[in-house]
Each structure stands twice: as structure tokens, then as C-alpha cells.
Amino acid sequence: MRVISIIADLSVPDLDEAKGFYADYLGLRDEEFNLGWVARHTSPDTGAHLQVLTEDASAPMNPVVTVKVDDIDTALREAQRRGYEIVHPLTTEPWGVKRFFVRAPDGNVFNIAEDH
């Protein structure tokens, strides 16, 4: 398994309200997508980006980070082999992502994802 990218996932009460800060103040003007509960904002100049989310649509909690990988099945097997808690099972989501959530030993929850 290879990590392709890591994206901060920030929990916010309201996506539209958050957009003012992240898009206007920080300059992350390009909204790559907005599913109504999660949106990704990206700088058109540098490509720097982050995601804001209110409440995950299909998982029991919000992750702190999304880690995109090139082989989701290997990532899951390795997490299980190491005894890490899987808090959201491997799922192919309607929005085109295959993912699972794993809890790190420090308690942080990571969204491990592969685009399909």
C-alpha cells in the first residue's frame, strides 16, 4: 500500500458559514466538490486543500484526516493484522469512494480511502 495524499478533515457546524473563512480568508477558493455534508476547498494557486464536514453521511463519526491510498484492500488487511480498531467497515460509497475508518492507538480516527 502506498499513501497518495493526506487531507485534513475539519468538523464544522455549517458548510456555508465555513466557506467564508476557508475560501475567502485562506484563499482556498476552488470548491472541488460539495455533497451537502462535506466539501473540499483548494487553492487555485498552490493546490493546497482541506475538507470541511458537518456529520459524515454514512459513518458513525467524523475522521480527523483522510488518507488516500493506492490499495484499500491491503490497507485494511494491514490495519487488521496490527489489531487496530476498524470503526467503519470497508464500504463502497455512492459518491465513488471505497473506504474504511481506523482508530489510531492515540484515539484519532482516520478515513482510509481509495478513489474508484
C-alpha positions as CSV (number, residue, x, y, z in Angstrom):
1,M,0.0,0.0,0.0
2,R,1.2,3.5,-0.9
3,V,-0.2,6.8,0.5
4,I,-1.2,9.1,-2.3
5,S,-2.4,12.1,-0.3
6,I,-3.4,13.2,3.1
7,I,-6.3,15.7,3.6
8,A,-7.3,17.4,6.8
9,D,-10.9,16.8,7.8
10,L,-12.3,19.7,9.9
11,S,-15.6,19.3,11.6
12,V,-17.8,22.4,11.3
13,P,-21.4,23.2,12.2
14,D,-22.3,24.8,8.8
15,L,-20.6,24.3,5.4
16,D,-21.7,27.7,4.0
17,E,-20.6,29.6,7.1
18,A,-17.2,27.8,7.0
19,K,-16.7,28.7,3.3
20,G,-16.3,32.4,4.2
21,F,-13.2,31.6,6.2
22,Y,-11.6,28.9,4.2
23,A,-12.4,30.2,0.7
24,D,-12.3,33.9,1.3
25,Y,-9.8,34.4,4.0
26,L,-7.4,31.5,3.4
27,G,-7.8,31.7,-0.4
28,L,-9.0,28.1,-0.9
29,R,-11.5,29.3,-3.5
30,D,-12.0,26.2,-5.7
31,E,-14.7,24.0,-4.2
32,E,-13.7,20.7,-5.7
33,F,-17.0,19.1,-4.5
34,N,-19.8,19.7,-2.1
35,L,-22.0,16.8,-1.0
36,G,-24.1,18.9,1.4
37,W,-22.3,17.4,4.4
38,V,-18.6,17.5,3.2
39,A,-16.8,20.0,0.9
40,R,-13.2,20.2,-0.3
41,H,-11.7,23.6,-0.7
42,T,-8.5,24.1,-2.8
43,S,-6.1,26.9,-3.5
44,P,-6.2,27.6,-7.3
45,D,-2.6,28.9,-7.0
46,T,-0.9,26.1,-4.9
47,G,-3.2,23.1,-4.9
48,A,-3.3,23.2,-1.0
49,H,-6.6,21.8,0.2
50,L,-8.7,20.7,3.1
51,Q,-12.1,19.3,3.7
52,V,-14.8,20.6,6.0
53,L,-17.7,18.3,7.1
54,T,-20.7,18.6,9.3
55,E,-21.5,15.0,10.0
56,D,-20.3,12.0,8.0
57,A,-23.2,10.7,5.9
58,S,-22.6,7.0,6.4
59,A,-20.0,6.6,9.2
60,P,-20.6,6.7,13.0
61,M,-18.2,9.6,13.5
62,N,-16.1,12.3,11.7
63,P,-12.5,11.4,10.9
64,V,-9.7,13.9,11.6
65,V,-7.8,13.0,8.4
66,T,-8.5,11.3,5.0
67,V,-5.6,9.2,3.8
68,K,-5.9,8.3,0.1
69,V,-4.1,5.0,-0.7
70,D,-3.5,3.1,-3.9
71,D,-4.7,-0.3,-2.5
72,I,-7.5,-0.1,0.0
73,D,-7.7,-3.9,0.5
74,T,-4.1,-4.1,1.5
75,A,-4.5,-1.2,3.8
76,L,-7.5,-2.9,5.6
77,R,-5.7,-6.2,5.9
78,E,-2.6,-4.5,7.4
79,A,-4.7,-2.5,9.9
80,Q,-6.5,-5.7,11.0
81,R,-3.2,-7.6,11.2
82,R,-1.9,-4.9,13.6
83,G,-5.0,-5.1,15.7
84,Y,-6.3,-1.6,15.1
85,E,-9.9,-0.9,15.7
86,I,-12.0,-0.6,12.5
87,V,-14.7,1.9,13.4
88,H,-16.4,1.9,9.9
89,P,-16.2,-1.2,7.7
90,L,-14.9,-1.3,4.2
91,T,-17.6,0.3,2.1
92,T,-18.0,1.4,-1.5
93,E,-19.9,4.7,-1.1
94,P,-22.4,6.1,-3.6
95,W,-20.1,9.1,-4.3
96,G,-17.5,6.8,-5.8
97,V,-15.0,6.2,-2.9
98,K,-14.1,2.9,-1.3
99,R,-13.2,3.5,2.3
100,F,-13.0,2.4,5.9
101,F,-12.2,4.2,9.2
102,V,-9.5,3.0,11.6
103,R,-8.7,4.3,15.0
104,A,-5.0,5.0,15.7
105,P,-3.6,4.0,19.0
106,D,-3.8,7.6,20.1
107,G,-7.5,7.7,19.6
108,N,-7.6,9.7,16.3
109,V,-9.9,8.3,13.6
110,F,-8.6,8.1,10.1
111,N,-10.7,7.8,6.9
112,I,-8.6,5.4,4.7
113,A,-9.9,5.9,1.1
114,E,-9.3,4.8,-2.5
115,D,-11.0,6.6,-5.4
116,H,-12.9,4.4,-7.9
